[in-house]
Amino acid sequence: MSLSTFHQRVSRAIKRGNVFDADIPGYARDAVRSLEDYNNWKHMWVEEEVALGVGASSRTIDGLKMCRFVKRKTTDGLYLPLKKVIPDELLQIGTAVGATPGAFWMESREKINFDAIPTTVQTLRYGYYLYSDYDDFLPWLNISENLLIGQTILEMSPILKDDKITGRYAPIVQAKIAVLEESEADLDYDGMDSRQIPYADEMEEYLAGG
């Protein structure tokens, strides 16, 4: 589904002709942000390796919601986790020239600071949640366009001033969110039984003296 088709579906759902067509894109962006503020959905997850250059002590990630971890890759290929701290826990901030980063903290929503200024390039592995781009709702249109339609209508309630239509979509949105949460939880455990079966068979054979 394209964005224009999605906007048309919202327009038809609210049954106001084209009166609010110009407002729908903005409220759709609000709907995406509301849904992503509510939960850390799997499509928001990013895991990547990025080089921290010589003399650099921070990184800014546009659209960052939450940084879950930062790990430093060693010359042996191991990944050492950096400790997430608050600035008050550090005696010196950004003055350990030549050292390797051992901790990080969030200066703002999007800026990550490190406790050292490296004199050699450091490879860091990040794991974080990223907000969807305001102009690209494709993940939501693929996951549940009906949920996004309903949430957009709820966001439009101040201008629609129609308790009947917003009251109709509120339980739909809650039900769709519950289904999506359950499906994402299933993904976390999908296949675990199949991985445990060989181990269980081997243990049973071992205990039987095989």
C-alpha positions in Angstrom: 0.0 0.0 0.0 1.3 3.5 -0.9 1.0 6.5 1.4 -1.5 8.1 -0.9 -3.7 5.0 -0.8 -3.4 5.0 3.0 -4.5 8.6 3.2 -7.5 7.9 1.0 -8.5 5.0 3.3 -8.4 7.3 6.3 -10.4 9.9 4.4 -13.1 7.4 3.5 -13.2 6.1 7.1 -14.0 9.5 8.6 -16.7 10.2 6.0 -16.0 13.9 5.7 -15.4 14.2 2.0 -12.1 16.0 1.3 -12.5 18.5 4.2 -9.6 17.1 6.2 -7.6 15.5 3.4 -4.8 18.1 3.9 -4.6 17.3 7.6 -4.4 13.5 7.3 -0.7 13.2 6.5 0.3 15.2 9.6 -2.0 13.2 11.9 -0.7 10.0 10.4 2.8 11.1 11.4 1.5 11.7 14.9 -0.1 8.3 14.9 3.2 6.6 14.0 5.0 8.5 16.8 2.3 7.6 19.3 2.5 3.9 18.5 6.3 3.9 18.7 6.3 5.9 21.9 4.0 3.2 23.3 6.3 0.3 22.7 9.7 -0.7 21.3 8.5 -2.7 18.2 10.8 -5.1 16.4 10.9 -3.1 13.2 12.5 -0.3 15.1 15.5 -2.3 16.2 18.8 -1.6 14.7 22.1 -3.4 15.3 25.2 -2.1 13.5 28.9 -1.6 13.7 30.3 1.9 13.2 33.8 3.2 13.5 34.5 5.8 16.1 37.1 8.0 14.6 40.3 9.4 16.1 39.6 12.3 18.4 35.8 11.6 18.4 34.0 11.3 21.7 30.4 11.2 20.7 27.9 10.0 18.1 24.6 11.5 17.1 21.9 9.2 15.7 18.9 11.0 14.1 15.6 9.6 15.2 17.1 7.6 18.1 14.6 6.5 20.7 16.7 4.3 23.0 20.2 3.0 22.9 20.2 -0.5 24.5 23.9 -1.2 24.3 27.3 -0.2 22.9 30.1 -2.8 22.6 33.7 -2.3 21.7 35.3 -4.8 19.3 38.7 -5.9 20.3 41.6 -6.9 18.1 40.7 -10.5 19.0 37.2 -10.1 17.6 35.6 -10.1 21.0 32.9 -7.5 21.9 33.3 -5.8 25.3 30.1 -4.1 26.6 30.5 -0.4 27.6 28.9 0.6 30.8 25.9 2.9 30.5 26.3 5.6 33.1 25.1 9.1 34.0 27.7 11.9 33.8 27.8 12.4 37.6 29.3 8.9 37.9 32.4 9.9 36.0 35.2 11.8 37.6 36.5 13.0 34.2 34.4 13.5 31.1 36.0 13.5 27.7 39.6 14.0 29.0 41.0 10.5 28.9 42.9 11.1 25.6 44.4 7.9 24.2 42.3 5.5 26.2 39.6 3.2 24.8 35.9 3.9 25.6 34.7 2.0 28.6 31.4 3.8 29.3 28.8 5.9 27.6 25.9 8.2 28.5 23.1 10.0 26.7 23.7 13.7 26.5 20.3 14.1 24.8 17.7 11.8 23.1 19.9 11.4 20.0 23.5 12.1 21.2 25.7 9.4 22.8 28.9 10.5 24.6 31.9 8.4 25.5 34.3 8.6 28.4 37.4 8.6 26.3 38.9 10.3 23.3 40.7 7.5 21.2 43.9 8.1 19.3 43.1 5.0 17.1 39.9 4.1 15.3 37.6 2.1 17.5 34.9 -0.3 16.1 31.8 0.0 18.2 28.7 -2.2 17.9 25.4 -0.5 18.7 22.0 -1.9 19.5 19.2 0.7 19.6 15.6 1.5 18.8 15.0 4.0 16.0 11.8 6.0 15.3 10.3 5.6 11.9 11.1 8.3 9.4 8.2 10.8 9.2 7.9 10.4 5.5 8.2 6.6 5.4 5.5 4.6 7.1 6.2 1.5 5.1 6.9 -0.7 8.1 3.5 0.1 9.7 1.7 -0.3 6.4 3.2 -3.7 6.1 2.6 -4.7 9.7 -0.9 -3.4 10.3 -2.4 -0.7 8.2 -5.7 -1.0 10.0 -4.0 -0.2 13.3 -2.4 2.9 11.7 -5.7 3.9 10.2 -7.4 3.6 13.6 -4.7 5.4 15.5 -4.7 8.2 12.9 -8.4 8.7 13.4 -7.9 8.9 17.2 -5.2 11.5 16.7 -7.7 13.5 14.6 -10.3 13.5 17.3 -9.8 17.2 18.3 -10.7 18.3 14.7 -13.3 15.6 14.0 -15.2 16.4 17.2 -17.1 13.2 16.7 -17.2 11.0 19.8 -19.1 8.3 17.8 -16.4 7.7 15.3 -13.5 7.9 17.7 -15.4 5.7 20.2 -15.8 3.1 17.4 -12.1 3.0 16.6 -10.6 3.2 20.1 -11.4 -0.5 21.0 -10.3 -1.6 17.5 -6.9 0.1 18.1 -6.5 -1.5 21.5 -7.4 -4.9 20.1 -4.9 -4.5 17.2 -2.2 -3.4 19.6 -2.8 -6.5 21.8 -2.6 -8.8 18.7 0.6 -7.2 17.5 2.2 -7.4 21.0 1.4 -11.1 21.2 2.7 -11.8 17.7 6.0 -10.0 18.5 6.3 -11.9 21.8 5.8 -15.2 19.8 8.7 -14.3 17.6 11.0 -14.1 20.7 10.3 -17.8 21.5 9.5 -19.2 18.0 11.6 -22.3 17.4 12.9 -22.7 20.9 11.2 -26.1 21.4 12.8 -27.4 18.2 16.2 -26.3 19.4 15.7 -28.0 22.8 14.5 -31.3 21.4 17.9 -32.7 20.4 19.4 -31.7 23.8 16.5 -33.4 25.6 17.0 -36.6 23.5 20.7 -36.6 24.3 20.1 -36.1 28.0 17.5 -38.9 28.1 19.9 -41.3 26.3 22.7 -40.3 28.7 20.5 -40.8 31.8 19.5 -44.2 30.4 23.1 -45.1 30.3 23.3 -45.0 26.5 
